[in-house]
């Protein structure tokens, strides 16, 4: 007889529920990244940050940083992995250093996994 598959912790950030699959029942959705991003934007992100991330200046700079970094996650690249970057991350967080919000030297391209580890 085969033993039951071992339980592990849900991979949803901050959740410690035990599950046999990647995510617990509460956090399993068809597109968990979209759902969690929606929840973050709606309930946790402050209004001024939301307007900043929708500004034409940020959108233009974000594209430029992705091009500068060849659309590759810079943390993965340092570890010898080639992973597409999906996020541009503020090294000095926006809420702490608003003056560096549009400074390209304060930005780095990251994949979703590395970005989640940063936060």
C-alpha positions in Angstrom: 0.0 0.0 0.0 1.3 3.5 -0.9 1.3 6.1 1.9 -0.7 9.3 1.5 1.1 12.1 -0.2 2.8 14.3 2.4 1.2 17.6 3.4 3.1 20.8 2.8 2.5 24.5 3.5 0.4 26.5 1.0 2.6 28.6 -1.4 0.3 31.6 -1.1 2.4 34.4 0.5 1.7 34.6 4.2 -0.5 31.5 4.4 0.6 28.6 6.6 -2.3 26.2 5.9 -1.3 22.6 5.2 -2.3 21.1 1.8 -1.5 18.2 -0.4 -1.3 20.5 -3.5 0.5 23.8 -4.1 -2.2 26.0 -2.6 -4.8 25.5 0.1 -8.5 25.5 -0.8 -8.9 29.2 0.1 -6.1 30.3 -2.2 -6.5 28.0 -5.2 -7.9 29.9 -8.2 -7.5 29.6 -11.9 -5.1 32.6 -12.0 -3.8 33.1 -8.4 -1.4 35.9 -9.4 -4.2 38.0 -11.0 -6.4 37.4 -8.0 -3.8 38.3 -5.4 -2.8 41.4 -7.4 -6.4 42.5 -7.5 -6.7 41.9 -3.8 -3.5 43.8 -3.1 -4.5 46.8 -5.3 -8.0 47.0 -3.9 -7.3 46.6 -0.1 -3.6 47.1 0.7 -2.1 49.5 -1.8 -2.5 53.2 -0.8 -4.3 55.5 -3.3 -1.2 57.7 -4.1 0.9 54.6 -5.0 -1.9 53.3 -7.2 -2.1 56.6 -9.1 1.7 56.6 -9.4 1.8 53.1 -11.0 -0.8 54.2 -13.5 1.0 57.4 -14.5 2.5 57.8 -18.0 5.9 58.6 -16.4 6.1 55.3 -14.6 4.8 53.3 -17.5 7.5 54.8 -19.8 10.3 54.3 -17.2 9.2 50.7 -16.4 9.5 49.8 -20.1 12.9 51.5 -20.3 14.2 49.5 -17.3 12.9 46.2 -18.7 14.7 47.0 -22.0 17.9 48.0 -20.1 17.8 44.7 -18.2 17.0 42.7 -21.4 13.7 41.6 -19.9 15.6 39.3 -17.6 15.3 38.9 -13.8 18.5 40.3 -12.4 18.5 38.2 -9.3 18.1 35.0 -11.3 20.7 36.1 -13.7 23.2 36.5 -10.8 22.4 33.0 -9.8 23.0 31.7 -13.3 19.4 31.3 -14.4 17.6 32.9 -17.3 14.2 33.9 -16.2 11.9 36.5 -17.9 11.3 39.6 -15.8 7.7 40.6 -15.2 8.1 43.3 -12.6 10.2 46.4 -12.1 11.1 46.7 -8.4 12.1 49.7 -6.4 15.3 48.9 -4.4 14.4 51.7 -2.0 10.7 51.2 -1.5 8.3 53.8 -2.8 6.6 54.4 0.5 10.0 55.2 2.2 11.8 57.1 -0.6 9.2 58.8 -2.8 12.0 61.1 -4.2 13.6 58.0 -5.8 10.4 56.8 -7.4 11.4 57.7 -11.0 15.2 57.2 -10.6 16.3 54.3 -12.9 19.2 53.5 -10.6 16.7 52.6 -7.9 14.9 50.1 -10.2 15.6 46.5 -11.0 13.8 44.0 -13.2 12.6 40.9 -11.4 10.5 37.8 -12.0 7.4 37.3 -9.9 9.2 34.8 -7.6 12.1 37.1 -6.8 9.8 40.1 -6.4 7.7 38.1 -3.8 10.9 37.2 -2.0 11.8 40.9 -1.8 8.5 41.6 -0.1 
